[in-house]
Amino acid sequence: MMARDHDGLPLVIMAAVPILAMQIGVRFVHFQAERKRSVRRFRRELISAGMSREQAARLAQAYHDAGSVRKMLRGARFSGW
């Protein structure tokens, strides 16, 4: 009797996967766009505070790299997560 209660579960999961994938994709694109705007804003602020363009570019690149999802996932993989 228990197996009958869950007969439709694989179908429900299969129906939800494309929606979930689309939501994750949209959120990722929004994250990337906000990250780009933030890096640009950070660089501008450093320059306006008197930092050289070269130093500001290096710091802005480090700030950009800190938000890299790929690097975060790679770090999580190697940390045993």
PDB file of N, CA, C and O in Angstrom, chain B, residues numbered from 101:
ATOM      1  N   MET B 101       0.826  -1.191   0.000  1.00  0.00           N
ATOM      2  CA  MET B 101       0.000   0.000   0.000  1.00  0.00           C
ATOM      3  C   MET B 101       0.878   1.266   0.000  1.00  0.00           C
ATOM      4  O   MET B 101       0.503   2.273  -0.600  1.00  0.00           O
ATOM      5  N   MET B 102       2.033   1.220   0.663  1.00  0.00           N
ATOM      6  CA  MET B 102       2.909   2.383   0.745  1.00  0.00           C
ATOM      7  C   MET B 102       3.450   2.794  -0.616  1.00  0.00           C
ATOM      8  O   MET B 102       3.575   3.987  -0.895  1.00  0.00           O
ATOM      9  N   ALA B 103       3.772   1.828  -1.465  1.00  0.00           N
ATOM     10  CA  ALA B 103       4.329   2.134  -2.783  1.00  0.00           C
ATOM     11  C   ALA B 103       3.322   2.910  -3.622  1.00  0.00           C
ATOM     12  O   ALA B 103       3.711   3.768  -4.415  1.00  0.00           O
ATOM     13  N   ARG B 104       2.067   2.630  -3.464  1.00  0.00           N
ATOM     14  CA  ARG B 104       1.034   3.334  -4.232  1.00  0.00           C
ATOM     15  C   ARG B 104       0.961   4.800  -3.848  1.00  0.00           C
ATOM     16  O   ARG B 104       0.635   5.644  -4.682  1.00  0.00           O
ATOM     17  N   ASP B 105       1.257   5.110  -2.605  1.00  0.00           N
ATOM     18  CA  ASP B 105       1.206   6.498  -2.149  1.00  0.00           C
ATOM     19  C   ASP B 105       2.250   7.356  -2.858  1.00  0.00           C
ATOM     20  O   ASP B 105       2.066   8.566  -2.989  1.00  0.00           O
ATOM     21  N   HIS B 106       3.332   6.753  -3.313  1.00  0.00           N
ATOM     22  CA  HIS B 106       4.447   7.495  -3.902  1.00  0.00           C
ATOM     23  C   HIS B 106       4.600   7.256  -5.402  1.00  0.00           C
ATOM     24  O   HIS B 106       5.625   7.617  -5.979  1.00  0.00           O
ATOM     25  N   ASP B 107       3.588   6.647  -6.047  1.00  0.00           N
ATOM     26  CA  ASP B 107       3.684   6.368  -7.480  1.00  0.00           C
ATOM     27  C   ASP B 107       3.885   7.627  -8.313  1.00  0.00           C
ATOM     28  O   ASP B 107       4.597   7.585  -9.316  1.00  0.00           O
ATOM     29  N   GLY B 108       3.290   8.722  -7.933  1.00  0.00           N
ATOM     30  CA  GLY B 108       3.378   9.961  -8.712  1.00  0.00           C
ATOM     31  C   GLY B 108       4.559  10.831  -8.351  1.00  0.00           C
ATOM     32  O   GLY B 108       4.785  11.854  -8.998  1.00  0.00           O
ATOM     33  N   LEU B 109       5.316  10.457  -7.339  1.00  0.00           N
ATOM     34  CA  LEU B 109       6.428  11.283  -6.870  1.00  0.00           C
ATOM     35  C   LEU B 109       7.497  11.528  -7.939  1.00  0.00           C
ATOM     36  O   LEU B 109       7.930  12.670  -8.094  1.00  0.00           O
ATOM     37  N   PRO B 110       7.943  10.509  -8.681  1.00  0.00           N
ATOM     38  CA  PRO B 110       8.940  10.791  -9.730  1.00  0.00           C
ATOM     39  C   PRO B 110       8.425  11.790 -10.770  1.00  0.00           C
ATOM     40  O   PRO B 110       9.190  12.620 -11.262  1.00  0.00           O
ATOM     41  N   LEU B 111       7.150  11.716 -11.100  1.00  0.00           N
ATOM     42  CA  LEU B 111       6.566  12.644 -12.065  1.00  0.00           C
ATOM     43  C   LEU B 111       6.552  14.067 -11.509  1.00  0.00           C
ATOM     44  O   LEU B 111       6.835  15.020 -12.235  1.00  0.00           O
ATOM     45  N   VAL B 112       6.231  14.211 -10.250  1.00  0.00           N
ATOM     46  CA  VAL B 112       6.217  15.530  -9.612  1.00  0.00           C
ATOM     47  C   VAL B 112       7.630  16.118  -9.601  1.00  0.00           C
ATOM     48  O   VAL B 112       7.817  17.301  -9.883  1.00  0.00           O
ATOM     49  N   ILE B 113       8.601  15.302  -9.281  1.00  0.00           N
ATOM     50  CA  ILE B 113       9.996  15.764  -9.250  1.00  0.00           C
ATOM     51  C   ILE B 113      10.444  16.154 -10.654  1.00  0.00           C
ATOM     52  O   ILE B 113      11.072  17.196 -10.839  1.00  0.00           O
ATOM     53  N   MET B 114      10.124  15.317 -11.648  1.00  0.00           N
ATOM     54  CA  MET B 114      10.516  15.614 -13.029  1.00  0.00           C
ATOM     55  C   MET B 114       9.866  16.905 -13.529  1.00  0.00           C
ATOM     56  O   MET B 114      10.467  17.631 -14.321  1.00  0.00           O
ATOM     57  N   ALA B 115       8.669  17.190 -13.082  1.00  0.00           N
ATOM     58  CA  ALA B 115       7.982  18.416 -13.490  1.00  0.00           C
ATOM     59  C   ALA B 115       8.604  19.645 -12.818  1.00  0.00           C
ATOM     60  O   ALA B 115       8.606  20.733 -13.395  1.00  0.00           O
ATOM     61  N   ALA B 116       9.126  19.475 -11.615  1.00  0.00           N
ATOM     62  CA  ALA B 116       9.675  20.607 -10.873  1.00  0.00           C
ATOM     63  C   ALA B 116      11.098  20.958 -11.293  1.00  0.00           C
ATOM     64  O   ALA B 116      11.512  22.106 -11.131  1.00  0.00           O
ATOM     65  N   VAL B 117      11.847  20.019 -11.820  1.00  0.00           N
ATOM     66  CA  VAL B 117      13.258  20.250 -12.163  1.00  0.00           C
ATOM     67  C   VAL B 117      13.446  21.371 -13.181  1.00  0.00           C
ATOM     68  O   VAL B 117      14.290  22.236 -12.948  1.00  0.00           O
ATOM     69  N   PRO B 118      12.712  21.411 -14.302  1.00  0.00           N
ATOM     70  CA  PRO B 118      12.920  22.513 -15.254  1.00  0.00           C
ATOM     71  C   PRO B 118      12.608  23.888 -14.656  1.00  0.00           C
ATOM     72  O   PRO B 118      13.298  24.865 -14.947  1.00  0.00           O
ATOM     73  N   ILE B 119      11.590  23.961 -13.836  1.00  0.00           N
ATOM     74  CA  ILE B 119      11.233  25.231 -13.194  1.00  0.00           C
ATOM     75  C   ILE B 119      12.343  25.656 -12.246  1.00  0.00           C
ATOM     76  O   ILE B 119      12.749  26.818 -12.238  1.00  0.00           O
ATOM     77  N   LEU B 120      12.825  24.730 -11.462  1.00  0.00           N
ATOM     78  CA  LEU B 120      13.916  25.025 -10.527  1.00  0.00           C
ATOM     79  C   LEU B 120      15.173  25.451 -11.276  1.00  0.00           C
ATOM     80  O   LEU B 120      15.844  26.402 -10.875  1.00  0.00           O
ATOM     81  N   ALA B 121      15.494  24.755 -12.355  1.00  0.00           N
ATOM     82  CA  ALA B 121      16.672  25.104 -13.151  1.00  0.00           C
ATOM     83  C   ALA B 121      16.537  26.509 -13.734  1.00  0.00           C
ATOM     84  O   ALA B 121      17.507  27.268 -13.752  1.00  0.00           O
ATOM     85  N   MET B 122      15.359  26.856 -14.202  1.00  0.00           N
ATOM     86  CA  MET B 122      15.142  28.184 -14.761  1.00  0.00           C
ATOM     87  C   MET B 122      15.278  29.257 -13.677  1.00  0.00           C
ATOM     88  O   MET B 122      15.891  30.298 -13.915  1.00  0.00           O
ATOM     89  N   GLN B 123      14.721  29.018 -12.507  1.00  0.00           N
ATOM     90  CA  GLN B 123      14.829  29.979 -11.406  1.00  0.00           C
ATOM     91  C   GLN B 123      16.281  30.175 -10.993  1.00  0.00           C
ATOM     92  O   GLN B 123      16.710  31.304 -10.754  1.00  0.00           O
ATOM     93  N   ILE B 124      17.032  29.098 -10.908  1.00  0.00           N
ATOM     94  CA  ILE B 124      18.453  29.197 -10.554  1.00  0.00           C
ATOM     95  C   ILE B 124      19.198  29.973 -11.631  1.00  0.00           C
ATOM     96  O   ILE B 124      20.038  30.815 -11.314  1.00  0.00           O
ATOM     97  N   GLY B 125      18.903  29.702 -12.893  1.00  0.00           N
ATOM     98  CA  GLY B 125      19.554  30.413 -13.991  1.00  0.00           C
ATOM     99  C   GLY B 125      19.281  31.904 -13.958  1.00  0.00           C
ATOM    100  O   GLY B 125      20.195  32.711 -14.130  1.00  0.00           O
ATOM    101  N   VAL B 126      18.040  32.271 -13.739  1.00  0.00           N
ATOM    102  CA  VAL B 126      17.677  33.700 -13.672  1.00  0.00           C
ATOM    103  C   VAL B 126      18.376  34.366 -12.497  1.00  0.00           C
ATOM    104  O   VAL B 126      18.908  35.468 -12.636  1.00  0.00           O
ATOM    105  N   ARG B 127      18.381  33.717 -11.352  1.00  0.00           N
ATOM    106  CA  ARG B 127      19.049  34.300 -10.185  1.00  0.00           C
ATOM    107  C   ARG B 127      20.548  34.428 -10.397  1.00  0.00           C
ATOM    108  O   ARG B 127      21.163  35.387  -9.930  1.00  0.00           O
ATOM    109  N   PHE B 128      21.141  33.470 -11.099  1.00  0.00           N
ATOM    110  CA  PHE B 128      22.570  33.525 -11.383  1.00  0.00           C
ATOM    111  C   PHE B 128      22.894  34.709 -12.294  1.00  0.00           C
ATOM    112  O   PHE B 128      23.878  35.414 -12.071  1.00  0.00           O
ATOM    113  N   VAL B 129      22.075  34.925 -13.311  1.00  0.00           N
ATOM    114  CA  VAL B 129      22.287  36.064 -14.209  1.00  0.00           C
ATOM    115  C   VAL B 129      22.159  37.375 -13.441  1.00  0.00           C
ATOM    116  O   VAL B 129      22.948  38.294 -13.661  1.00  0.00           O
ATOM    117  N   HIS B 130      21.191  37.477 -12.553  1.00  0.00           N
ATOM    118  CA  HIS B 130      21.028  38.683 -11.733  1.00  0.00           C
ATOM    119  C   HIS B 130      22.245  38.877 -10.827  1.00  0.00           C
ATOM    120  O   HIS B 130      22.739  39.993 -10.667  1.00  0.00           O
ATOM    121  N   PHE B 131      22.721  37.783 -10.240  1.00  0.00           N
ATOM    122  CA  PHE B 131      23.913  37.842  -9.381  1.00  0.00           C
ATOM    123  C   PHE B 131      25.110  38.355 -10.163  1.00  0.00           C
ATOM    124  O   PHE B 131      25.843  39.222  -9.690  1.00  0.00           O
ATOM    125  N   GLN B 132      25.308  37.812 -11.375  1.00  0.00           N
ATOM    126  CA  GLN B 132      26.449  38.215 -12.194  1.00  0.00           C
ATOM    127  C   GLN B 132      26.361  39.695 -12.559  1.00  0.00           C
ATOM    128  O   GLN B 132      27.369  40.401 -12.512  1.00  0.00           O
ATOM    129  N   ALA B 133      25.184  40.170 -12.918  1.00  0.00           N
ATOM    130  CA  ALA B 133      25.010  41.578 -13.281  1.00  0.00           C
ATOM    131  C   ALA B 133      25.284  42.489 -12.085  1.00  0.00           C
ATOM    132  O   ALA B 133      25.954  43.512 -12.222  1.00  0.00           O
ATOM    133  N   GLU B 134      24.772  42.121 -10.926  1.00  0.00           N
ATOM    134  CA  GLU B 134      25.007  42.926  -9.718  1.00  0.00           C
ATOM    135  C   GLU B 134      26.479  42.899  -9.334  1.00  0.00           C
ATOM    136  O   GLU B 134      27.025  43.912  -8.896  1.00  0.00           O
ATOM    137  N   ARG B 135      27.111  41.774  -9.493  1.00  0.00           N
ATOM    138  CA  ARG B 135      28.544  41.651  -9.203  1.00  0.00           C
ATOM    139  C   ARG B 135      29.347  42.589 -10.096  1.00  0.00           C
ATOM    140  O   ARG B 135      30.262  43.268  -9.630  1.00  0.00           O
ATOM    141  N   LYS B 136      29.007  42.623 -11.366  1.00  0.00           N
ATOM    142  CA  LYS B 136      29.709  43.494 -12.310  1.00  0.00           C
ATOM    143  C   LYS B 136      29.520  44.968 -11.933  1.00  0.00           C
ATOM    144  O   LYS B 136      30.475  45.745 -11.942  1.00  0.00           O
ATOM    145  N   ARG B 137      28.290  45.341 -11.606  1.00  0.00           N
ATOM    146  CA  ARG B 137      28.025  46.735 -11.191  1.00  0.00           C
ATOM    147  C   ARG B 137      28.780  47.077  -9.920  1.00  0.00           C
ATOM    148  O   ARG B 137      29.316  48.178  -9.792  1.00  0.00           O
ATOM    149  N   SER B 138      28.827  46.147  -8.983  1.00  0.00           N
ATOM    150  CA  SER B 138      29.519  46.386  -7.708  1.00  0.00           C
ATOM    151  C   SER B 138      31.016  46.566  -7.903  1.00  0.00           C
ATOM    152  O   SER B 138      31.627  47.433  -7.278  1.00  0.00           O
ATOM    153  N   VAL B 139      31.601  45.760  -8.759  1.00  0.00           N
ATOM    154  CA  VAL B 139      33.041  45.868  -9.024  1.00  0.00           C
ATOM    155  C   VAL B 139      33.339  47.221  -9.656  1.00  0.00           C
ATOM    156  O   VAL B 139      34.299  47.893  -9.280  1.00  0.00           O
ATOM    157  N   ARG B 140      32.513  47.613 -10.617  1.00  0.00           N
ATOM    158  CA  ARG B 140      32.699  48.908 -11.270  1.00  0.00           C
ATOM    159  C   ARG B 140      32.588  50.062 -10.262  1.00  0.00           C
ATOM    160  O   ARG B 140      33.395  50.992 -10.267  1.00  0.00           O
ATOM    161  N   ARG B 141      31.574  49.976  -9.406  1.00  0.00           N
ATOM    162  CA  ARG B 141      31.356  51.010  -8.382  1.00  0.00           C
ATOM    163  C   ARG B 141      32.535  51.043  -7.414  1.00  0.00           C
ATOM    164  O   ARG B 141      32.998  52.123  -7.049  1.00  0.00           O
ATOM    165  N   PHE B 142      33.023  49.890  -6.998  1.00  0.00           N
ATOM    166  CA  PHE B 142      34.164  49.786  -6.082  1.00  0.00           C
ATOM    167  C   PHE B 142      35.403  50.437  -6.696  1.00  0.00           C
ATOM    168  O   PHE B 142      36.103  51.203  -6.033  1.00  0.00           O
ATOM    169  N   ARG B 143      35.669  50.127  -7.964  1.00  0.00           N
ATOM    170  CA  ARG B 143      36.832  50.688  -8.661  1.00  0.00           C
ATOM    171  C   ARG B 143      36.732  52.207  -8.750  1.00  0.00           C
ATOM    172  O   ARG B 143      37.704  52.915  -8.487  1.00  0.00           O
ATOM    173  N   ARG B 144      35.557  52.701  -9.120  1.00  0.00           N
ATOM    174  CA  ARG B 144      35.349  54.159  -9.210  1.00  0.00           C
ATOM    175  C   ARG B 144      35.582  54.844  -7.873  1.00  0.00           C
ATOM    176  O   ARG B 144      36.200  55.906  -7.809  1.00  0.00           O
ATOM    177  N   GLU B 145      35.085  54.230  -6.806  1.00  0.00           N
ATOM    178  CA  GLU B 145      35.250  54.823  -5.469  1.00  0.00           C
ATOM    179  C   GLU B 145      36.724  54.853  -5.055  1.00  0.00           C
ATOM    180  O   GLU B 145      37.188  55.831  -4.469  1.00  0.00           O
ATOM    181  N   LEU B 146      37.444  53.792  -5.359  1.00  0.00           N
ATOM    182  CA  LEU B 146      38.875  53.777  -5.029  1.00  0.00           C
ATOM    183  C   LEU B 146      39.610  54.896  -5.762  1.00  0.00           C
ATOM    184  O   LEU B 146      40.441  55.587  -5.172  1.00  0.00           O
ATOM    185  N   ILE B 147      39.310  55.073  -7.036  1.00  0.00           N
ATOM    186  CA  ILE B 147      39.965  56.120  -7.825  1.00  0.00           C
ATOM    187  C   ILE B 147      39.572  57.496  -7.309  1.00  0.00           C
ATOM    188  O   ILE B 147      40.416  58.386  -7.206  1.00  0.00           O
ATOM    189  N   SER B 148      38.296  57.677  -6.987  1.00  0.00           N
ATOM    190  CA  SER B 148      37.847  58.988  -6.494  1.00  0.00           C
ATOM    191  C   SER B 148      38.434  59.297  -5.113  1.00  0.00           C
ATOM    192  O   SER B 148      38.526  60.461  -4.726  1.00  0.00           O
ATOM    193  N   ALA B 149      38.828  58.265  -4.376  1.00  0.00           N
ATOM    194  CA  ALA B 149      39.450  58.471  -3.063  1.00  0.00           C
ATOM    195  C   ALA B 149      40.950  58.758  -3.195  1.00  0.00           C
ATOM    196  O   ALA B 149      41.627  58.999  -2.196  1.00  0.00           O
ATOM    197  N   GLY B 150      41.474  58.734  -4.448  1.00  0.00           N
ATOM    198  CA  GLY B 150      42.863  59.096  -4.661  1.00  0.00           C
ATOM    199  C   GLY B 150      43.798  57.945  -4.991  1.00  0.00           C
ATOM    200  O   GLY B 150      45.003  58.156  -5.134  1.00  0.00           O
ATOM    201  N   MET B 151      43.285  56.761  -5.112  1.00  0.00           N
ATOM    202  CA  MET B 151      44.142  55.626  -5.442  1.00  0.00           C
ATOM    203  C   MET B 151      44.471  55.656  -6.935  1.00  0.00           C
ATOM    204  O   MET B 151      43.656  56.096  -7.746  1.00  0.00           O
ATOM    205  N   SER B 152      45.651  55.194  -7.289  1.00  0.00           N
ATOM    206  CA  SER B 152      46.031  55.156  -8.706  1.00  0.00           C
ATOM    207  C   SER B 152      45.134  54.178  -9.448  1.00  0.00           C
ATOM    208  O   SER B 152      44.612  53.231  -8.860  1.00  0.00           O
ATOM    209  N   ARG B 153      44.960  54.412 -10.738  1.00  0.00           N
ATOM    210  CA  ARG B 153      44.111  53.542 -11.552  1.00  0.00           C
ATOM    211  C   ARG B 153      44.625  52.106 -11.564  1.00  0.00           C
ATOM    212  O   ARG B 153      43.835  51.162 -11.569  1.00  0.00           O
ATOM    213  N   GLU B 154      45.943  51.940 -11.568  1.00  0.00           N
ATOM    214  CA  GLU B 154      46.522  50.599 -11.596  1.00  0.00           C
ATOM    215  C   GLU B 154      46.222  49.834 -10.310  1.00  0.00           C
ATOM    216  O   GLU B 154      45.816  48.673 -10.340  1.00  0.00           O
ATOM    217  N   GLN B 155      46.434  50.517  -9.168  1.00  0.00           N
ATOM    218  CA  GLN B 155      46.144  49.857  -7.881  1.00  0.00           C
ATOM    219  C   GLN B 155      44.648  49.563  -7.752  1.00  0.00           C
ATOM    220  O   GLN B 155      44.253  48.496  -7.283  1.00  0.00           O
ATOM    221  N   ALA B 156      43.832  50.518  -8.171  1.00  0.00           N
ATOM    222  CA  ALA B 156      42.379  50.334  -8.099  1.00  0.00           C
ATOM    223  C   ALA B 156      41.952  49.163  -8.971  1.00  0.00           C
ATOM    224  O   ALA B 156      41.082  48.382  -8.587  1.00  0.00           O
ATOM    225  N   ALA B 157      42.565  49.041 -10.143  1.00  0.00           N
ATOM    226  CA  ALA B 157      42.226  47.932 -11.039  1.00  0.00           C
ATOM    227  C   ALA B 157      42.596  46.592 -10.411  1.00  0.00           C
ATOM    228  O   ALA B 157      41.842  45.624 -10.520  1.00  0.00           O
ATOM    229  N   ARG B 158      43.750  46.533  -9.756  1.00  0.00           N
ATOM    230  CA  ARG B 158      44.165  45.273  -9.108  1.00  0.00           C
ATOM    231  C   ARG B 158      43.214  44.904  -7.962  1.00  0.00           C
ATOM    232  O   ARG B 158      42.796  43.753  -7.835  1.00  0.00           O
ATOM    233  N   LEU B 159      42.885  45.891  -7.138  1.00  0.00           N
ATOM    234  CA  LEU B 159      41.960  45.614  -6.026  1.00  0.00           C
ATOM    235  C   LEU B 159      40.564  45.247  -6.537  1.00  0.00           C
ATOM    236  O   LEU B 159      39.911  44.352  -6.001  1.00  0.00           O
ATOM    237  N   ALA B 160      40.123  45.944  -7.569  1.00  0.00           N
ATOM    238  CA  ALA B 160      38.807  45.645  -8.134  1.00  0.00           C
ATOM    239  C   ALA B 160      38.787  44.230  -8.716  1.00  0.00           C
ATOM    240  O   ALA B 160      37.780  43.529  -8.624  1.00  0.00           O
ATOM    241  N   GLN B 161      39.897  43.821  -9.310  1.00  0.00           N
ATOM    242  CA  GLN B 161      39.976  42.452  -9.852  1.00  0.00           C
ATOM    243  C   GLN B 161      39.918  41.426  -8.712  1.00  0.00           C
ATOM    244  O   GLN B 161      39.263  40.391  -8.831  1.00  0.00           O
ATOM    245  N   ALA B 162      40.605  41.723  -7.617  1.00  0.00           N
ATOM    246  CA  ALA B 162      40.561  40.822  -6.452  1.00  0.00           C
ATOM    247  C   ALA B 162      39.140  40.753  -5.886  1.00  0.00           C
ATOM    248  O   ALA B 162      38.671  39.681  -5.505  1.00  0.00           O
ATOM    249  N   TYR B 163      38.459  41.899  -5.834  1.00  0.00           N
ATOM    250  CA  TYR B 163      37.073  41.956  -5.370  1.00  0.00           C
ATOM    251  C   TYR B 163      36.183  41.131  -6.297  1.00  0.00           C
ATOM    252  O   TYR B 163      35.315  40.390  -5.836  1.00  0.00           O
ATOM    253  N   HIS B 164      36.400  41.264  -7.595  1.00  0.00           N
ATOM    254  CA  HIS B 164      35.646  40.505  -8.592  1.00  0.00           C
ATOM    255  C   HIS B 164      35.880  39.006  -8.408  1.00  0.00           C
ATOM    256  O   HIS B 164      34.933  38.219  -8.420  1.00  0.00           O
ATOM    257  N   ASP B 165      37.139  38.616  -8.238  1.00  0.00           N
ATOM    258  CA  ASP B 165      37.474  37.199  -8.076  1.00  0.00           C
ATOM    259  C   ASP B 165      36.885  36.606  -6.801  1.00  0.00           C
ATOM    260  O   ASP B 165      36.550  35.422  -6.764  1.00  0.00           O
ATOM    261  N   ALA B 166      36.757  37.419  -5.759  1.00  0.00           N
ATOM    262  CA  ALA B 166      36.205  36.930  -4.492  1.00  0.00           C
ATOM    263  C   ALA B 166      34.749  36.504  -4.654  1.00  0.00           C
ATOM    264  O   ALA B 166      34.265  35.657  -3.902  1.00  0.00           O
ATOM    265  N   GLY B 167      34.047  37.080  -5.625  1.00  0.00           N
ATOM    266  CA  GLY B 167      32.648  36.736  -5.846  1.00  0.00           C
ATOM    267  C   GLY B 167      32.447  35.700  -6.932  1.00  0.00           C
ATOM    268  O   GLY B 167      31.321  35.493  -7.383  1.00  0.00           O
ATOM    269  N   SER B 168      33.510  35.047  -7.361  1.00  0.00           N
ATOM    270  CA  SER B 168      33.417  34.064  -8.434  1.00  0.00           C
ATOM    271  C   SER B 168      32.777  32.777  -7.930  1.00  0.00           C
ATOM    272  O   SER B 168      33.321  32.103  -7.056  1.00  0.00           O
ATOM    273  N   VAL B 169      31.637  32.450  -8.479  1.00  0.00           N
ATOM    274  CA  VAL B 169      30.933  31.231  -8.086  1.00  0.00           C
ATOM    275  C   VAL B 169      31.792  30.010  -8.406  1.00  0.00           C
ATOM    276  O   VAL B 169      31.851  29.062  -7.624  1.00  0.00           O
ATOM    277  N   ARG B 170      32.450  30.041  -9.552  1.00  0.00           N
ATOM    278  CA  ARG B 170      33.304  28.916  -9.944  1.00  0.00           C
ATOM    279  C   ARG B 170      34.404  28.695  -8.910  1.00  0.00           C
ATOM    280  O   ARG B 170      34.675  27.559  -8.522  1.00  0.00           O
ATOM    281  N   LYS B 171      35.041  29.785  -8.463  1.00  0.00           N
ATOM    282  CA  LYS B 171      36.110  29.648  -7.467  1.00  0.00           C
ATOM    283  C   LYS B 171      35.551  29.205  -6.115  1.00  0.00           C
ATOM    284  O   LYS B 171      36.190  28.438  -5.395  1.00  0.00           O
ATOM    285  N   MET B 172      34.354  29.693  -5.774  1.00  0.00           N
ATOM    286  CA  MET B 172      33.734  29.269  -4.515  1.00  0.00           C
ATOM    287  C   MET B 172      33.456  27.767  -4.537  1.00  0.00           C
ATOM    288  O   MET B 172      33.730  27.060  -3.568  1.00  0.00           O
ATOM    289  N   LEU B 173      32.910  27.292  -5.656  1.00  0.00           N
ATOM    290  CA  LEU B 173      32.600  25.869  -5.765  1.00  0.00           C
ATOM    291  C   LEU B 173      33.866  25.029  -5.776  1.00  0.00           C
ATOM    292  O   LEU B 173      33.907  23.959  -5.169  1.00  0.00           O
ATOM    293  N   ARG B 174      34.905  25.507  -6.465  1.00  0.00           N
ATOM    294  CA  ARG B 174      36.170  24.791  -6.495  1.00  0.00           C
ATOM    295  C   ARG B 174      36.749  24.718  -5.075  1.00  0.00           C
ATOM    296  O   ARG B 174      37.248  23.672  -4.660  1.00  0.00           O
ATOM    297  N   GLY B 175      36.680  25.816  -4.343  1.00  0.00           N
ATOM    298  CA  GLY B 175      37.183  25.840  -2.967  1.00  0.00           C
ATOM    299  C   GLY B 175      36.390  24.900  -2.067  1.00  0.00           C
ATOM    300  O   GLY B 175      36.963  24.236  -1.203  1.00  0.00           O
ATOM    301  N   ALA B 176      35.083  24.843  -2.263  1.00  0.00           N
ATOM    302  CA  ALA B 176      34.242  23.955  -1.452  1.00  0.00           C
ATOM    303  C   ALA B 176      34.568  22.496  -1.754  1.00  0.00           C
ATOM    304  O   ALA B 176      34.569  21.649  -0.861  1.00  0.00           O
ATOM    305  N   ARG B 177      34.844  22.216  -3.023  1.00  0.00           N
ATOM    306  CA  ARG B 177      35.176  20.839  -3.409  1.00  0.00           C
ATOM    307  C   ARG B 177      36.462  20.381  -2.755  1.00  0.00           C
ATOM    308  O   ARG B 177      36.547  19.248  -2.282  1.00  0.00           O
ATOM    309  N   PHE B 178      37.465  21.247  -2.720  1.00  0.00           N
ATOM    310  CA  PHE B 178      38.756  20.866  -2.162  1.00  0.00           C
ATOM    311  C   PHE B 178      38.788  20.936  -0.641  1.00  0.00           C
ATOM    312  O   PHE B 178      39.685  20.371  -0.016  1.00  0.00           O
ATOM    313  N   SER B 179      37.821  21.621  -0.040  1.00  0.00           N
ATOM    314  CA  SER B 179      37.815  21.694   1.414  1.00  0.00           C
ATOM    315  C   SER B 179      37.083  20.516   2.037  1.00  0.00           C
ATOM    316  O   SER B 179      36.958  20.435   3.259  1.00  0.00           O
ATOM    317  N   GLY B 180      36.604  19.610   1.209  1.00  0.00           N
ATOM    318  CA  GLY B 180      35.917  18.425   1.725  1.00  0.00           C
ATOM    319  C   GLY B 180      34.457  18.667   1.976  1.00  0.00           C
ATOM    320  O   GLY B 180      33.813  17.862   2.649  1.00  0.00           O
ATOM    321  N   TRP B 181      33.914  19.728   1.471  1.00  0.00           N
ATOM    322  CA  TRP B 181      32.521  20.089   1.640  1.00  0.00           C
ATOM    323  C   TRP B 181      31.643  19.193   0.887  1.00  0.00           C
ATOM    324  O   TRP B 181      30.423  19.356   0.918  1.00  0.00           O
TER     325      TRP B 181
END
